[in-house]
């Protein structure tokens, strides 16, 4: 009887290419192989600094820090056409009202 490549438990061969005793062992090995392939030193998507990438759940880290992530997402949000249109509309309405009413600070 062959032994499982992951846990070493003996199992009954039902297919000539079977290497693991269960689907759980097979998935664990695949997960480890995927993580090993997608970790290592990479450049940050925002600032370009090199950092050691690790897997976070099922996703790969692409930013070196939360600050870089927040800044990149903010820039992407400000570049959206619907956001720009709403800012222009808000400025026109404020100008038409003569600056009366509630004042809202626009940071961009």
C-alpha positions in Angstrom: 0.0 0.0 0.0 1.4 3.4 -0.9 1.7 6.2 1.6 0.3 9.7 1.2 2.9 12.3 0.1 1.7 14.8 2.6 0.9 13.0 5.8 2.4 9.5 5.2 -0.9 7.6 5.9 -1.4 4.5 3.8 -4.3 4.5 1.4 -6.0 2.3 -1.2 -5.0 3.1 -4.8 -8.1 3.7 -6.9 -6.3 5.4 -9.7 -2.7 4.8 -10.9 -1.8 8.5 -10.5 -3.2 9.0 -7.0 -0.6 10.4 -4.6 -2.6 11.6 -1.6 -4.9 9.8 0.9 -7.6 12.5 0.7 -8.7 15.6 -1.1 -7.8 17.7 2.0 -4.1 16.5 1.7 -4.1 17.2 -2.0 -5.5 20.8 -1.5 -3.0 21.5 1.3 -0.1 20.6 -1.0 -1.6 22.7 -3.8 -2.1 25.6 -1.5 1.5 25.4 -0.2 2.9 25.2 -3.8 0.8 28.3 -4.8 2.0 30.3 -1.8 5.6 29.4 -2.5 5.3 30.5 -6.1 3.6 33.8 -5.2 5.8 35.0 -2.4 9.2 36.7 -2.5 10.5 40.1 -3.1 8.4 42.4 -5.4 8.0 46.1 -6.1 5.1 48.1 -4.5 2.4 48.9 -7.0 2.3 52.5 -5.8 5.7 53.7 -4.7 8.0 51.1 -6.3 9.8 50.2 -3.1 10.9 46.5 -2.8 9.1 44.5 -0.1 8.7 40.8 0.9 5.3 39.7 -0.4 3.2 37.3 1.7 -0.2 35.9 1.0 -3.1 37.4 2.8 -5.9 34.9 2.6 -6.3 34.1 -1.0 -5.0 37.5 -2.2 -1.4 38.6 -2.9 -0.2 41.8 -1.3 0.7 44.4 -3.9 1.4 47.4 -1.7 4.3 47.7 0.7 2.2 49.3 3.5 -1.4 50.4 4.3 -0.4 54.0 3.6 0.6 53.2 0.1 -2.6 51.2 -0.4 -4.8 54.0 0.9 -3.0 56.6 -1.2 -3.2 54.5 -4.4 -6.9 53.8 -3.9 -7.6 57.5 -3.2 -5.8 58.6 -6.4 -7.8 55.9 -8.3 -11.0 57.1 -6.8 -10.3 60.8 -7.6 -9.6 59.8 -11.2 -13.0 58.2 -11.8 -15.2 60.1 -14.2 -18.3 59.9 -12.1 -16.5 61.4 -9.0 -15.1 64.2 -11.1 -18.5 65.0 -12.6 -20.1 65.2 -9.1 -17.3 67.5 -7.9 -17.8 69.8 -10.9 -21.6 69.8 -10.3 -21.1 70.6 -6.5 -18.8 73.5 -7.4 -21.4 74.9 -9.9 -24.2 74.7 -7.4 -22.1 76.4 -4.7 -21.1 79.2 -7.2 -24.8 79.6 -8.2 -25.8 80.0 -4.6 -23.1 82.6 -4.0 -21.4 80.6 -1.4 -24.4 80.6 0.9 -25.4 77.5 2.8 -23.3 74.9 4.4 -19.7 75.0 3.5 -18.0 71.7 2.6 -14.2 71.6 2.3 -13.0 69.8 -0.8 -9.6 68.3 -0.2 -8.7 67.6 -3.9 
